[in-house]
């Protein structure tokens, strides 16, 4: 009988099979790690590219906004320098008509008006703008005038605090170092490590914050309310045709709702004296009747901002139509919060301030 022979697998062959399995597993793990790393890298690159695209879009939008603002500003300067004024705004006309110096323009409103009471308008692109005749504001260089005291009081500044604010503004602007009662001069600014007083008129409303102690007497919330209502002009005039409703309400000591009849009346006819104001509001303003203006002055302000912007710029200018060099002169510039960006916009009745269809 033939013996049965059992063949055994050589030990060496069995030992060589294990490394193949281990190597395959290592390759699989390495491949998975590589794919995971590539996925992370791809996601990072996609995120970087997306961020770059978003930044590029934002930069392009910012550039377009700036171009629209500059174009709107240039158009407004052209219209103000070449147009005619009614009692409350700039008359817009398709065929322009010019009034000889010294003559009043006809009563016609042309094709429309750009009012000078700070009302917001839609400009080119995303631009918004407002025009303000500065006799309708309170002057920081005339702190003793009723308008200034009324605006600060309306914002929440107490009457006893005004006894400190008024002399400190006067000491800041006067040419000497003589200390007024409750005032502050150079030595007081030095003690507080503050820049010395200008000893000159305040150049813009924002310079009021440099007056010693103002930041402690006027809160940030009060400052935000009163800053748009202030000017550095020193004419000391009152124009109820272009005066901001907030200023008028403060001056008369009434709620803004009590001004509805006056605001409607000045849309159609000039408010020429304090008697008309008293008849329309029931309150007689405490101002000198001889200082009431009927027509807008040459001191104007342009405010420009973009839709959804946090800040807006304000430019103070003087119209100089008789000048040999330029029809206007820029007096000051500053930036302020665009707190009224959501206000209802008016549409200017001129193709120059409308985007082409």
C-alpha positions, 0 to 999 in steps of 0.5 A, spaced: 500 500 500 502 506 497 503 511 503 500 517 503 504 523 503 502 530 506 505 536 503 506 541 508 507 549 506 514 551 506 514 556 512 518 561 508 512 562 503 507 563 509 511 568 512 512 572 505 504 573 505 504 577 511 508 583 508 504 583 502 497 584 506 501 589 511 503 593 505 497 593 502 493 596 508 499 601 509 498 604 502 490 604 503 491 608 509 496 613 506 491 614 500 486 615 504 490 620 508 492 623 502 485 624 499 483 627 506 489 632 506 487 634 498 480 635 500 482 640 506 487 643 501 482 644 496 477 646 501 482 651 503 483 654 496 476 654 495 475 658 501 481 663 499 478 664 492 471 665 495 474 670 500 478 673 494 472 674 490 468 677 495 474 682 497 474 684 489 467 685 489 467 689 495 473 693 492 469 694 486 463 696 489 466 701 494 470 704 487 463 705 484 460 708 490 466 713 490 465 715 483 458 715 484 459 720 490 464 724 486 459 725 480 453 727 484 458 732 488 460 735 481 453 735 479 450 739 485 456 744 485 454 745 477 447 746 479 448 750 485 453 755 481 449 756 475 441 755 477 436 760 480 434 760 487 426 760 490 425 762 497 426 755 499 431 751 494 434 750 488 430 751 481 431 745 476 430 747 469 431 743 463 432 749 459 436 754 464 434 761 465 439 766 468 437 772 472 441 778 472 444 780 479 439 784 483 433 781 480 428 776 483 427 770 479 420 769 477 415 765 481 415 759 477 418 753 480 421 750 473 421 743 473 422 742 480 426 744 486 432 741 490 430 743 497 435 746 502 432 744 508 436 737 509 431 733 506 435 726 503 435 725 496 437 719 491 443 721 487 447 717 482 448 710 483 447 708 490 449 715 492 444 719 497 445 727 498 442 732 502 442 740 501 442 745 507 442 752 507 446 754 513 442 760 516 437 754 518 442 751 523 445 753 530 452 756 530 457 754 534 460 760 534 454 764 536 453 760 543 449 766 546 444 766 540 437 763 542 438 757 536 444 754 539 441 754 546 435 751 544 438 746 540 442 743 546 437 744 550 432 740 546 438 734 545 438 733 553 443 738 555 441 742 562 440 749 562 445 749 568 450 746 563 449 751 558 452 756 563 459 752 563 458 751 555 457 758 553 463 761 556 468 756 554 466 756 547 468 764 547 474 763 551 476 757 546 475 762 540 477 769 543 484 772 541 486 773 549 488 769 555 483 772 559 479 767 563 471 768 563 467 766 569 466 758 568 470 759 562 477 755 560 484 758 557 490 755 555 493 754 562 486 749 563 488 746 557 495 744 559 493 742 566 488 737 562 493 735 557 489 737 552 491 741 545 491 749 547 485 753 544 485 755 537 483 763 539 480 763 533 473 761 530 471 754 530 472 752 523 467 746 523 461 744 528 466 737 530 471 742 533 466 743 538 468 737 541 475 740 542 473 745 547 475 743 554 469 740 558 464 739 552 465 731 552 464 731 559 457 735 559 455 733 552 454 725 552 455 721 545 448 720 544 446 728 545 452 729 540 449 725 535 443 728 535 445 735 535 451 735 530 447 735 524 443 741 527 450 745 528 454 750 523 460 754 524 457 760 520 457 767 524 451 770 520 446 770 526 440 770 521 434 766 521 431 763 515 424 759 517 424 757 509 430 752 510 430 751 517 431 744 519 424 742 523 428 739 529 431 746 530 425 750 529 421 745 534 427 747 539 427 754 537 419 755 538 419 750 544 414 745 541 413 738 538 415 737 531 408 735 529 406 742 531 410 745 525 405 741 520 402 747 518 408 751 517 412 746 513 406 745 508 405 753 508 413 754 506 412 749 500 408 754 496 409 761 499 415 764 503 415 765 510 417 772 511 417 774 518 416 772 525 408 774 525 407 768 520 411 763 524 406 765 530 400 765 526 402 758 523 404 755 530 401 759 535 408 760 538 412 767 537 420 765 536 425 769 541 429 772 535 430 779 532 425 780 527 430 784 523 435 778 522 430 774 519 431 772 512 426 770 506 431 768 501 437 762 501 444 765 503 450 763 499 452 759 505 450 752 504 452 745 506 452 738 502 452 731 505 453 725 501 453 718 503 452 711 500 446 706 501 447 702 507 453 706 509 455 707 516 458 714 515 457 720 510 461 726 508 459 733 509 462 739 505 461 746 507 461 751 501 460 758 500 457 760 493 462 766 489 458 767 483 462 774 482 469 771 483 474 771 478 477 764 480 471 759 482 464 760 483 464 756 489 469 756 495 469 750 500 470 752 507 470 745 511 469 738 510 468 732 516 465 725 516 459 723 521 454 717 522 449 716 517 444 715 522 438 717 517 440 713 511 433 709 512 429 715 511 424 716 505 428 719 499 426 724 494 427 724 487 431 730 483 427 732 477 433 733 473 436 728 468 443 730 471 442 726 477 438 720 474 442 714 472 441 712 464 436 707 463 
